[in-house]
Amino acid sequence: DSICNGKKTDAEKAQAIFLWVQHHIKYVAFEEGLEGFIPRQAADVCAKRYGDCKDMASILTSMLRISGMDAYFTWIGTRDIPYSYHEVPLPLSDNHMICAVMIDKKWVFLDATDPNCIFGYPTSGIQDKEALISMSKDKFEIVKVPTVSADKNTIVDSTFLTISDKTLVGRSSVNYNGYFGSDVYTSLLYHKGEDERIYAKRRLGKGSNKFTLKDYRISLTDTTTRSANISGNFEIPDYVKQIGDEIYINMNVEKLMGLVYIDTVKRKMAVENDFLYTINQVHVLAIPAGYTVDYIPKNKVVSNDVVLLSIEYSKTADAIIATQQYIIKGLYITPQQFSDWNKAVAAVSPEYKEQVVLKKK
């Protein structure tokens, strides 16, 4: 009652219960004998304050039912298991248990074993998998877990750059949302002190291995939706090339698309992505005093069923703006799509070598 106090809708109540279980019941994968198959009673889990995946499902299901919702134990296989219940109707098709609750005529899948999973998001490893929902001892439903769309998992990077001799000086502010945000929260559980600084440098790092992080700040902007922001000041020595009265600089300071070809002869299995996502990145370079823009590369868009990458350039009176957008469109790159990926890599590779040219007035 206290957890749901002031919550008016089933969605609000379910979210409050889910967050309580995440924060108060520790996930411990301890199984012995029949405990590997039978969930513990919810009251025992509540008293002990720990449990495995079945126990987390047990307490979630009981609390949601007490609150008047239709919640059920649900078997599921992570994407490590390539079977479906329709193809292989056996226990080896699953290795995990969660809770499914019907809210507003839609199934919501709750997995509290991940302390930073966002309410309404399935854990990334069960996306697109079949869930076996136990309605009663004589009734069940098989429902496919939805895939979270790319626009729900985003990185938005705003970086402002200046040139100091041959050093590129910058400040970045990066927002993480969806699975990206959840990953930041989870990573911070294991990165403390100097390790946190190393983590921030890895997140903000760009340009070259000479990247130096001067200072940083991590803000957990919304603990309910697991949104986060990492910002910091940095320098990249020897990144700027100067020849005579011209300055050359590659505005693609971070190459969002990994330029790795898939071996279509040797590889027979699909390439798996953890989740769909979108990265929007803007680099704003202040034009140095006494210089004018001599050359800006052409815009480029590469898009197919697998990936989208766009690079756009523009200029104002005192700055050059380079914008990248990178979208991963599928959980898998199938063998039939290998050629699409390789064609995209071939098209993007020369674009990542393009240089902006500044000329002394």
C-alpha positions in Angstrom: 0.0 0.0 0.0 2.8 2.4 0.9 4.6 1.8 -2.4 1.4 2.5 -4.5 0.3 5.4 -2.3 -0.7 8.3 -4.6 -0.4 6.2 -7.7 -3.7 6.4 -9.7 -3.1 4.3 -12.8 -2.0 0.7 -13.2 1.0 1.9 -15.1 2.1 4.1 -12.2 1.5 1.4 -9.6 3.4 -1.2 -11.7 6.3 1.2 -12.2 6.5 1.9 -8.4 6.5 -1.8 -7.6 9.1 -2.6 -10.2 11.4 0.2 -8.9 11.0 -1.0 -5.3 11.9 -4.6 -6.2 14.9 -3.3 -8.2 16.2 -1.2 -5.3 15.4 -3.6 -2.4 15.7 -7.1 -3.7 19.3 -8.1 -4.7 19.7 -10.5 -7.6 21.7 -13.5 -6.5 21.7 -16.5 -8.9 21.8 -19.1 -6.2 20.2 -22.5 -7.2 20.5 -25.9 -5.6 18.4 -29.0 -6.4 14.8 -28.1 -7.1 15.5 -24.5 -6.4 16.8 -24.4 -10.0 13.3 -25.0 -11.2 10.8 -23.8 -8.5 10.4 -20.1 -7.5 10.6 -19.3 -3.8 7.5 -17.9 -2.2 7.2 -14.1 -2.5 7.0 -13.7 1.3 10.4 -15.5 1.6 12.0 -13.4 -1.0 10.7 -10.2 0.7 12.0 -11.4 4.0 15.5 -12.4 2.7 15.8 -9.4 0.3 17.5 -11.5 -2.4 16.7 -14.1 -5.0 17.4 -15.4 -8.5 15.4 -14.6 -11.6 12.5 -16.9 -10.6 12.3 -15.3 -7.2 12.3 -11.8 -8.7 9.4 -12.9 -10.9 7.7 -14.4 -7.8 7.7 -11.2 -5.8 6.8 -9.0 -8.7 3.9 -11.2 -9.7 2.5 -11.4 -6.2 2.8 -7.6 -5.5 1.2 -6.7 -8.8 -1.7 -9.2 -8.2 -2.2 -7.7 -4.7 -2.4 -4.3 -6.4 -5.2 -5.6 -8.7 -3.3 -6.3 -11.9 -3.1 -9.3 -14.1 0.5 -10.5 -13.7 2.0 -13.9 -14.5 5.1 -15.9 -14.3 6.8 -15.9 -17.7 9.5 -18.2 -19.1 11.8 -16.8 -21.7 15.1 -17.6 -23.5 17.7 -15.0 -23.9 19.0 -14.3 -27.4 21.9 -16.7 -26.6 19.4 -19.5 -27.2 18.4 -19.7 -30.9 15.2 -21.7 -30.4 11.6 -20.7 -30.3 8.8 -22.5 -28.5 7.0 -23.1 -31.8 10.1 -24.9 -33.2 11.4 -26.6 -30.0 8.6 -26.9 -27.4 11.0 -28.1 -24.7 12.5 -26.6 -21.5 15.8 -26.0 -23.4 14.1 -23.2 -25.3 14.4 -21.0 -22.2 16.9 -20.1 -19.5 15.3 -17.2 -17.7 12.1 -16.2 -15.9 10.5 -12.8 -15.8 7.0 -11.3 -15.0 4.5 -10.3 -17.6 1.7 -7.9 -16.6 -1.3 -6.7 -18.7 -1.5 -2.9 -18.6 -3.9 -0.9 -20.9 -4.5 -4.1 -23.0 -0.7 -4.5 -23.7 1.8 -6.9 -22.2 4.6 -5.2 -20.2 7.6 -7.5 -19.5 9.4 -6.8 -16.2 12.8 -8.2 -15.4 14.1 -6.9 -12.1 17.4 -8.9 -12.3 18.8 -5.9 -14.0 18.9 -3.1 -11.4 18.9 -0.4 -14.1 16.4 -1.8 -16.5 13.8 0.9 -17.4 10.2 0.3 -16.7 8.4 -0.5 -20.0 11.7 -1.7 -21.6 12.4 -5.4 -21.7 16.0 -6.2 -20.9 18.0 -5.9 -24.2 18.8 -9.6 -24.2 15.2 -10.8 -24.5 14.1 -8.5 -27.3 12.4 -10.3 -30.2 12.2 -13.5 -28.2 9.1 -15.6 -27.5 7.8 -15.4 -23.9 5.8 -18.3 -22.5 3.2 -16.6 -20.2 1.7 -19.0 -17.6 -2.0 -17.9 -17.3 -2.9 -20.9 -15.2 -1.9 -24.6 -14.9 -4.0 -25.3 -18.0 -3.6 -22.1 -20.0 -0.7 -20.2 -21.5 0.2 -17.7 -24.1 3.2 -17.3 -26.3 3.9 -13.7 -27.0 6.9 -12.2 -28.8 8.8 -9.5 -26.8 8.9 -6.3 -28.8 12.1 -4.7 -30.0 12.7 -1.2 -28.7 12.9 1.2 -31.6 16.1 3.1 -32.5 14.7 6.5 -31.5 14.2 5.3 -27.9 17.9 4.5 -27.4 19.8 7.7 -28.2 23.1 9.4 -27.7 23.1 13.2 -28.4 26.6 14.7 -28.5 27.2 18.4 -28.7 30.8 19.4 -29.0 32.3 22.8 -29.3 35.9 23.1 -30.7 38.6 25.7 -31.0 42.1 25.6 -32.5 45.2 26.4 -30.4 48.3 26.0 -32.5 48.2 22.3 -33.5 46.0 21.3 -30.6 42.2 20.9 -30.9 40.6 22.2 -27.7 37.0 21.2 -27.0 34.1 20.8 -24.7 31.5 18.0 -25.0 28.1 17.5 -23.5 26.6 14.1 -24.2 23.1 12.9 -23.3 22.4 9.1 -22.9 18.9 7.7 -23.1 17.2 4.3 -23.2 19.6 1.4 -23.1 22.5 3.8 -23.4 21.4 5.5 -20.2 20.8 2.3 -18.4 24.3 1.2 -19.4 25.8 4.4 -17.9 24.0 3.7 -14.6 25.2 0.1 -14.5 28.8 1.0 -15.4 28.9 3.5 -12.5 28.2 0.7 -10.1 31.6 -0.7 -10.9 33.6 2.4 -11.7 34.6 4.4 -8.6 37.3 7.0 -8.0 39.9 6.9 -10.7 38.1 4.2 -12.5 35.2 6.6 -12.9 37.5 9.1 -14.6 38.8 6.4 -16.9 35.2 5.5 -17.8 34.3 9.1 -18.5 37.4 9.5 -20.7 36.4 6.4 -22.7 32.9 7.7 -23.2 34.0 11.2 -24.3 37.2 10.1 -26.1 37.6 11.0 -29.7 40.1 12.2 -32.3 43.2 10.1 -31.5 44.9 8.2 -28.7 46.4 11.6 -27.7 43.0 12.7 -26.4 43.4 14.2 -22.9 40.4 14.7 -20.6 41.0 17.9 -18.5 37.9 17.6 -16.4 34.5 15.9 -16.4 31.1 15.8 -14.8 28.6 12.9 -14.7 24.9 13.9 -14.1 22.2 11.2 -13.5 19.5 13.5 -14.9 16.5 11.2 -14.4 16.9 8.1 -12.2 13.4 6.8 -13.2 14.1 6.8 -17.0 17.9 6.2 -16.4 18.8 9.3 -18.5 22.3 10.6 -18.0 24.7 13.3 -19.1 28.5 13.2 -19.3 30.3 16.5 -20.0 33.9 17.6 -20.0 36.8 19.7 -21.4 39.5 18.0 -23.5 42.5 18.6 -25.7 43.8 16.6 -28.7 47.4 17.5 -29.4 48.7 17.4 -33.0 45.3 16.9 -34.4 45.4 20.1 -36.5 47.6 20.1 -39.6 49.1 23.4 -40.8 50.9 23.8 -44.1 51.9 27.2 -45.1 49.0 29.6 -44.8 46.4 26.7 -44.7 44.9 24.7 -41.8 43.6 21.2 -42.4 41.2 19.6 -39.9 39.0 16.5 -40.1 35.7 17.4 -38.6 34.7 13.8 -38.2 36.5 13.8 -34.8 34.6 10.6 -33.9 33.9 8.0 -36.5 30.5 6.6 -35.4 30.4 3.8 -37.9 33.0 1.0 -37.4 34.7 0.6 -40.8 35.0 -3.2 -40.6 34.1 -5.4 -43.5 32.2 -8.6 -42.9 34.0 -11.6 -44.4 31.2 -13.0 -46.7 33.2 -16.1 -47.4 34.1 -17.3 -43.9 31.2 -15.9 -41.9 27.9 -17.9 -42.0 26.1 -16.6 -38.9 24.4 -13.3 -38.5 26.1 -10.4 -36.7 24.2 -9.4 -33.6 23.6 -5.9 -32.3 22.6 -5.5 -28.6 19.8 -3.1 -29.5 18.6 -0.6 -32.1 19.9 2.9 -31.6 20.4 6.4 -32.9 23.4 8.7 -32.3 23.2 12.3 -33.2 26.5 14.2 -33.0 27.3 17.9 -33.7 30.8 19.4 -33.8 31.0 23.2 -33.9 34.4 24.5 -34.8 35.1 28.2 -34.2 36.9 29.7 -37.2 40.3 31.1 -36.0 40.8 34.9 -36.2 42.4 35.9 -39.5 41.2 32.8 -41.4 38.5 32.1 -43.9 36.9 28.8 -45.0 38.5 27.6 -48.2 36.9 24.2 -48.5 34.1 22.2 -46.9 33.4 18.6 -48.0 30.1 17.7 -49.6 27.3 16.2 -47.6 26.8 12.4 -47.7 24.0 10.0 -46.8 24.3 6.2 -46.9 21.2 4.3 -46.1 19.9 0.7 -46.5 17.9 -1.8 -44.5 20.8 -2.3 -42.1 22.2 1.1 -41.3 22.0 4.8 -41.9 24.8 7.3 -41.7 24.6 10.9 -42.7 27.3 13.5 -42.7 26.4 17.2 -43.2 28.4 20.4 -43.2 27.3 24.0 -42.9 29.0 27.3 -41.9 28.1 30.5 -40.2 30.0 33.8 -40.1 32.3 32.5 -37.3 31.9 28.7 -37.2 31.8 25.4 -39.2 29.2 22.8 -38.2 29.6 19.1 -38.9 26.6 16.9 -38.1 26.6 13.1 -38.0 23.6 10.8 -37.6 24.1 7.1 -37.2 21.2 4.6 -36.9 21.4 0.9 -36.4 18.1 -0.5 -37.9 18.1 -4.2 -37.0 19.1 -6.5 -34.1 20.8 -8.8 -36.6 22.8 -8.3 -39.8 21.8 -11.5 -41.6 24.1 -13.2 -44.2 21.8 -11.9 -46.9 22.5 -8.4 -45.6 26.3 -8.7 -45.4 26.8 -7.1 -48.8 24.6 -4.1 -47.7 26.8 -3.5 -44.7 30.0 -3.9 -46.8 28.7 -1.4 -49.4 27.9 1.1 -46.7 31.5 0.7 -45.2 33.0 1.2 -48.7 30.8 4.4 -49.2 31.6 5.9 -45.8 35.3 5.2 -45.6 36.4 8.0 -48.0 34.0 10.4 -46.3 35.7 10.0 -43.0 39.0 11.1 -44.5 37.6 14.4 -45.8 39.3 17.6 -44.4 38.0 21.1 -43.9 40.5 23.7 -45.2 41.0 27.1 -43.6 43.0 29.7 -45.4 44.8 32.7 -43.9 43.2 36.0 -45.1 
